[in-house]
Amino acid sequence: MSQTVSVWLLVLTALFAANLPFLSHRLFGFVSVVRIKSLGVRLLELLVLYLLTGGLALLLEQRVGQIAPQTWEFYAITGTLFVTFAFPGFVFRYLLKRQGR
């Protein structure tokens, strides 16, 4: 797999993972829950999916070559990018007015 394909795979995975907590009533998309998920559960799910996406990024980077060292700035930027990716799902879940509600 080329480096360009790896980057696009990671970006699309991050877009999907960031919106999954807000678009699905199931935990992580496949675990059925009895009650409706609260915002806190969705944010915790978002954090876990961020960590899993970061693990995929490390795996892909390791396949290409040596893993570059990251400092706190890297995690601050990737975290805010992940939250920005989650914005469409958040708007769909909490800000759009739906008919019949």
N, C-alpha and C positions, 0 to 999 in steps of 0.2 A: 504494500500500500504506500503510495507516495505521500509526501509531507502535505501537499495541498489537499488531498483527499482526507487525511487525518484531521486537518484543521476544520474542514467543512463538516465532517462527521461530528466533531466535538461541538461546534457551534449549533448544529441542528439538535444534537442531544441535549445541550444546555437549554435551548428554547423549549423543547418538549418537557424536560424535567422541571423547569421553572414554572410552567403553566399547569402542570399536572395536579398540584394540590388544589387549585382553584376551579378546575374544570371537572373534577371527578368527586363523587361522594364517597368513594372507596379510599381506604388508606393505601398510599403508594400505588394507586390505580388498580389493585387487585384484591386487597383484604377488605371484606365487607365489615362495616361497623353498624352497631345497633342504632346509635343516635346520629344526628346530623353533626358533622365536624365543626368545631368552633374555630374562630380565627387563630387562637393560640395553637391548636393542633395543626392547622394548615401551615403556620409559620415554622413549627418544629419539623414538619414534614419537608418544608422548603429547605431548611438547614441540612437535614439528612441527605436530601437529593443533591444539594450543593457539594457536600462532601463526597458522595458517590461519583458525581461528575468530575470532581477534582481527581479522584482515583483513576478514572478512565483517562484523564489528561496525562497523569503521571505514567500510566501504562503505555500510552501512545508515544509520549516523549522518550521513554526508555527504549522503545523499539527503533526510534530514529537515531538515537545516540545517547550521549551523556546527559543526565538530568541537570539542568541549570539550578543553582541555589536561589531560593526565594526568601525575601525578607517580608516584614509585616506589610509593606506597601503593596506587594503582589497580592496578598490575600484581601486587603482592603479594596483594591481595584476590581478583582475578580468577584468579590462578594457584592459590590454595588452593581457590577454588570449583570450578575445573576438576578438581583432584585429588579433591575431595569427590564430584563427579559420577562420577569413575572408580571409586569404591569398590565399587559392585555388580559390575562386571566383574572387578575384582581378586579379590573374594571368590569369584566363580564359578570363576576360573581357578586360584587358589592355595590357598584355604582350605576349599572344599567337598570332602568325601570322596565319591568316586564308586564305584559298584559295579563290580567287575571290574578294578579298578586295582591 
